[in-house]
Amino acid sequence: MTDLIDDDFSEKNVTEPLRRAIGDRYLTYALSTIMHRALPDARDGLKPVHRRILYAMRELKLSSSGGFRKSAKISGDVMGNYHPHGDAAIYDAMARLAQDFAVRYPLVDGQGNFGNIDGDNPAASRYTEARMTSVAEAMLDGLNENAVDFRENYDGTLNEPVVLPATFPNLLANGASGIAVGMATNIPPHNITELCDACLHMIKTPDVRDDTLLNYVPGPDFPTGGVIVEPKENIAQAYRTGRGSFRLRCKWEKEDLGRGQWQIIVTEIPYQVQKSRLIEKLAEVIQTKKVPILGDVRDESADDIRLVLEPKSKNVDPEVLMNMLYRNSDLEVRFSLNMNVLIDGVTPKVCSMKEVLRAFLDFRREVLIRRSKHRMEKIDHRLEVLEGFIIAFLNLDRVIDIIRYDDAPKQALMAEDWGLDHARATSESDYVSPLPAKGDGELTEVQAEAILNMRLRSLRRLEELELVRERDALMAERAGLEDLLDSETLQWDRISDQLREAKKVFGKDYEGGARRTQFAEAAEVEDVPIEAMIDREPITVVCSQMGWIRAMSGHIDLTRELKFKDGDGPRFTFHAETTDRLLVFGTNGRFYTLSAANLPGGRGMGEPLRLMVDLPNEAEIVDIFVHDKERKLLVASSAGDGFVVPEQDVIAQTRTGKQVLNVKDDTRAQICRPVVGDHVAVVSKNGRFLVFPIAEMPELGRGKGVRIQKYNMARGRQGTLELDGGLSDITTFNWEEGLSWSMGGKTRHEPDLTDWLGKRAGVGKKAPYGFPKSYLFD
């Protein structure tokens, strides 16, 4: 028994390389995701789940003029019959088809809570009801006329359509998005009227240029409106290649409140932007003072969108305010275009708009041919039945005798020779049949079965005339269908008529059919400095030894005693204004920029400076001062290296600051002084004093700098070589005015520094008489 089990197991056991095993299985999964889940079909613009939802609703007879059914019933039927996935995923897909803010032309008519533009989720499926819209019915038109192929469902018990007939280009009308394996798609919605016009032009001019289609389809038409500000050449390039993006802005207007006051009203927000998230972002912009001129934001929306933006100052141009909000919020977004679709239902391809419309038109021609052939088959069957009826009427007495007395009337009718000798006798000799009796021939099985199933009331005299009229009409219709199938020109004419009908039904007269998204040029608004948007008020900046910073209202006495945390005390105190920008220089050689208007108030102890900028814990503050764009700075490291840098070049745009003075190892940035003269005075820690012209200092934007003063090496206590001295302080002055420093509570002035004048990078001489023992100029 054991041997049998082992043999059986060995036969089923397959050995193959792991790479091949994983590769084959992952490829199968990838193809399944691409073809049956993520990418839409170029012909009807639907993914399988959407197609199955519409087909299941059709099977439930949920027409646009009929009643509603519970969404749970619909999603349950879809899951049980066609789509073996979770009912939550199916309901989410169906709910999106009902959201007029997500889908340009909703395919599902929802009753109940199907979510809103704020981002709230739909109610549970047991609480909502749904039916198809007229747009969805247009997608299914012709499904009973062999317009498309059917395939078995997942368990082989039912059939489902491979694709829907789709009387309009739904792929572009409603757009699509999806992420497959190794590829994705993102197609914006468009206007049906414009798409139909483009298709009609393509029928007239098959080799139309891609750019010509822009005359009919200028760009997307989003369900939430908005304003597209993308240049036309970029739009043309995107539609030509199938890849690109569109800048989409909100729609707003200035509302005058009188007395010079105004506010901005946003009436349309960009597509796929949740209104609640947008308001949160705007509130964050106000809190962080990224747009200082924005004072408040309110949501006064009801069924429509109404966001109120209040400025802090009425003196600012609304265009300037909106231009700043475009940069700092989702009032402007960029919608990406990636027209990756299943061009023939199987092959994924990034297509241009022309290729997508061509695939739709070719599909419509195929649908027309299939429906025409199906109609011809129906006509041929009906003509065969009518021929039998007419024979029966012309030979009515004989037919009645056979049905009345024969044991097998069907076989008897088929075996009878319906010649002139069996012509119907009539008591009214003046009655003349419009058709002669059939000569030699027999009835077919279909004809015999139809005669046997005929109702007695149909045996009226005038019924024969009606049959003849019906036969003549069907013959004329059949002749027209033959001409249609034989002529490609007639086929395109018929397709053009269908497109015009779709344009008429779903055009501007259809609810929501008019274009919603407008076009405009992105006006170049001149950037206004933030300082110009802030009310100019005097403040006193206070920074403690531990790095806590605050702004006191007004220019207070700098010698005034202030409160600090235990163990802390004052370090930097200076006057400024709310419109000023502050520069912070750290021992790591980086400059950080702060807006004085963003400093915490002086009621408390302030906030740590390290929370406002990314100043590392190991770095200390060298200096804080008010920025002057016309000034130059002299920066130097503890090793005695430095250079001159324009103050405008050290402004940092981010919290991380801007690296200016490069330092490494134990060297630290130590000095930052404004350049106010034509000479430099430097003193070392061992009291060596040196003066040289400022012209010998290079002007750089970033670097280590040049040697300012030379320091000798000396042997330390442990016998190691150490730097003898090092930079203590540095300043600039005018040679003609000399240099002053404090001495014992008094100020000493040295008008002539010729004895200490030398070249840059010299050692220097002993400091002048009376120079402070701290070797600091202050």
HELIX and SHEET records of a PDB file:
HELIX    1   1 THR A    2  LYS A   12  1                                  11    
HELIX    2   2 LEU A   18  THR A   33  1                                  16    
HELIX    3   3 ILE A   34  ALA A   38  3                                   5    
HELIX    4   4 PRO A   48  GLU A   59  1                                  12    
HELIX    5   5 SER A   71  ASN A   81  1                                  11    
HELIX    6   6 ASP A   87  LEU A   97  1                                  11    
HELIX    7   7 SER A  134  LEU A  140  1                                   7    
HELIX    8   8 LEU A  143  GLU A  145  5                                   3    
HELIX    9   9 ASN A  170  ASN A  174  1                                   5    
HELIX   10  10 ILE A  192  LYS A  204  1                                  13    
HELIX   11  11 ASP A  211  ASN A  215  5                                   5    
HELIX   12  12 LYS A  232  THR A  241  1                                  10    
HELIX   13  13 LYS A  275  THR A  288  1                                  14    
HELIX   14  14 PRO A  318  ASN A  328  1                                  11    
HELIX   15  15 MET A  353  LEU A  394  1                                  42    
HELIX   16  16 LEU A  396  TYR A  405  1                                  10    
HELIX   17  17 PRO A  409  ALA A  415  1                                   7    
HELIX   18  18 LEU A  420  HIS A  422  5                                   3    
HELIX   19  19 GLU A  445  LEU A  452  1                                   8    
HELIX   20  20 LEU A  456  LEU A  459  5                                   4    
HELIX   21  21 GLU A  463  ASP A  486  1                                  24    
HELIX   22  22 GLU A  488  PHE A  506  1                                  19    
HELIX   23  23 ILE A  530  MET A  533  5                                   4    
HELIX   24  24 ALA A  596  ASN A  598  5                                   3    
HELIX   25  25 LEU A  609  LEU A  611  5                                   3    
HELIX   26  26 GLU A  647  VAL A  650  5                                   4    
HELIX   27  27 ILE A  694  GLU A  696  5                                   3    
HELIX   28  28 THR A  754  TRP A  756  5                                   3    
SHEET    1   A 3 ARG A  69  LYS A  70  0                                        
SHEET    2   A 3 GLU A 129  MET A 132 -1                                        
SHEET    3   A 3 VAL A 108  GLN A 111 -1                                        
SHEET    1   B 2 PHE A 150  GLU A 152  0                                        
SHEET    2   B 2 ASN A 159  PRO A 161 -1                                        
SHEET    1   C 2 ALA A 176  ILE A 179  0                                        
SHEET    2   C 2 ALA A 184  ILE A 187 -1                                        
SHEET    1   D 4 GLU A 332  ASN A 338  0                                        
SHEET    2   D 4 ARG A 243  ARG A 249 -1                                        
SHEET    3   D 4 VAL A 227  ILE A 228 -1                                        
SHEET    4   D 4 GLN A 518  PHE A 519  1                                        
SHEET    1   E 4 LYS A 251  GLY A 258  0                                        
SHEET    2   E 4 GLN A 261  GLU A 268 -1                                        
SHEET    3   E 4 LEU A 307  PRO A 311 -1                                        
SHEET    4   E 4 LEU A 294  ASP A 299 -1                                        
SHEET    1   F 2 ASN A 340  LEU A 342  0                                        
SHEET    2   F 2 PRO A 348  VAL A 350 -1                                        
SHEET    1   G 4 PRO A 570  GLU A 577  0                                        
SHEET    2   G 4 PRO A 538  SER A 544 -1                                        
SHEET    3   G 4 TRP A 548  SER A 553 -1                                        
SHEET    4   G 4 GLU A 607  PRO A 608 -1                                        
SHEET    1   H 4 ILE A 621  VAL A 626  0                                        
SHEET    2   H 4 ARG A 581  GLY A 586 -1                                        
SHEET    3   H 4 ARG A 590  SER A 595 -1                                        
SHEET    4   H 4 LYS A 658  GLN A 659 -1                                        
SHEET    1   I 4 ALA A 669  PRO A 674  0                                        
SHEET    2   I 4 LYS A 632  SER A 637 -1                                        
SHEET    3   I 4 ASP A 641  PRO A 646 -1                                        
SHEET    4   I 4 VAL A 706  ARG A 707 -1                                        
SHEET    1   J 4 LEU A 727  PHE A 733  0                                        
SHEET    2   J 4 HIS A 679  SER A 684 -1                                        
SHEET    3   J 4 ARG A 688  PRO A 693 -1                                        
SHEET    4   J 4 LYS A 765  LYS A 766 -1                                        
SHEET    1   K 2 ASN A 712  ARG A 715  0                                        
SHEET    2   K 2 LEU A 721  ASP A 724 -1                                        
SHEET    1   L 2 LEU A 739  MET A 743  0                                        
SHEET    2   L 2 LYS A 746  GLU A 750 -1                                        
END                                                                             
